[in-house]
Amino acid sequence: MKQRKNVVRRSKEEQRSYTMSRIRGADTRPEKLLRKALWHAGLRYRKNWRALPGTPDIALTRQKIAIFVDGDFWHAHGHEKNPGEQVKGNAPYWKKKLTRNVERDRETKDALTELGWLVLRFWESEVKKDLDACVARVLAYAR
């Protein structure tokens, strides 16, 4: 019988924290799909450009268009008015966190608009479901 070496036992909270820390904030699959499609459409961009408020996922610098691909859960898709309502465990924590994410999205949009940038936001499910429509929307503003 084999014994496992270096087995780390974690509490549920520690395990959840570890799992959540592994969730990517940049270069998600929907972001990569949209970037690749925009590149093939002839658009050149900067990715995760820190020079702008909110660090847009895609920044079309020539056209001054900032693009964000928002995760459905993290940005309360379908629950913007009452973020966190879909979460059963630790509801107060998630309500506060998701509400703040939605507020931050609004603040970022306002800051970028004030700088003369157009902000386009896409839901991850929207990109996965109809990539062509997302690209067409960007192209409509970029050309």
SVG drawing of the C-alpha trace seen along z (x, -y; Angstrom):
<svg xmlns="http://www.w3.org/2000/svg" viewBox="-33 -63 39 65">
<polyline fill="none" stroke="black" stroke-width="0.4" points="0.0,0.0 1.4,-3.4 1.5,-6.2 1.1,-9.7 3.9,-12.1 3.4,-15.7 -0.4,-15.5 -1.7,-18.8 -4.9,-18.7 -7.0,-21.9 -10.2,-23.0 -13.1,-23.8 -12.4,-27.5 -8.7,-27.0 -9.6,-24.7 -12.2,-27.2 -9.7,-30.1 -7.0,-28.0 -9.5,-27.1 -10.7,-30.7 -7.1,-31.9 -6.6,-29.7 -9.4,-31.4 -7.8,-33.4 -8.4,-37.1 -6.8,-37.5 -6.5,-35.4 -9.8,-33.5 -11.1,-31.4 -13.8,-33.9 -11.2,-36.7 -8.8,-34.6 -11.7,-33.7 -12.7,-37.4 -9.1,-38.6 -8.3,-36.0 -11.5,-36.9 -10.7,-40.6 -7.1,-39.9 -8.4,-38.0 -10.8,-40.8 -7.8,-43.1 -8.0,-44.9 -4.8,-45.5 -5.0,-46.0 -3.3,-45.9 -4.4,-43.3 -4.8,-44.0 -3.5,-47.5 -2.7,-48.9 -2.4,-52.4 -6.2,-52.8 -8.5,-52.7 -9.9,-49.2 -7.2,-47.5 -9.4,-46.7 -9.1,-43.1 -8.7,-44.5 -7.8,-48.1 -8.2,-49.4 -5.9,-52.4 -6.3,-54.0 -10.1,-53.9 -10.1,-54.6 -12.3,-51.5 -11.9,-49.6 -13.4,-46.1 -14.2,-44.0 -15.2,-40.4 -17.0,-39.9 -17.6,-36.5 -21.3,-35.8 -20.9,-34.9 -18.3,-37.5 -20.2,-40.4 -23.7,-39.2 -25.1,-38.6 -28.8,-38.6 -28.6,-39.7 -27.3,-43.2 -30.1,-44.7 -29.6,-42.1 -26.1,-40.6 -25.4,-37.5 -29.0,-36.3 -28.1,-33.1 -25.5,-32.1 -26.7,-29.8 -23.6,-29.6 -22.2,-32.6 -24.7,-34.9 -23.8,-38.2 -20.2,-37.8 -21.1,-37.2 -23.7,-39.9 -21.2,-42.4 -18.5,-41.2 -20.6,-41.0 -22.3,-44.3 -18.9,-45.9 -17.8,-44.3 -20.9,-45.8 -20.2,-49.2 -16.5,-49.0 -17.7,-48.2 -19.8,-51.4 -16.9,-53.5 -14.5,-52.1 -17.0,-52.9 -17.4,-56.5 -13.6,-57.0 -12.9,-55.7 -15.8,-57.7 -14.5,-60.9 -11.1,-60.2 -12.9,-60.0 -12.9,-56.2 -15.9,-54.1 -16.5,-51.1 -17.9,-47.8 -18.7,-45.0 -19.5,-41.4 -20.7,-38.6 -18.6,-35.4 -21.8,-33.5 -22.4,-36.0 -18.9,-35.5 -19.3,-31.7 -22.8,-31.7 -22.4,-34.2 -18.8,-35.3 -19.6,-36.7 -22.2,-39.1 -19.6,-40.3 -17.0,-40.9 -19.6,-42.7 -20.5,-45.0 -16.8,-45.9 -16.3,-46.4 -19.3,-48.7 -17.7,-51.1 -14.1,-50.6 -14.5,-51.4"/>
</svg>
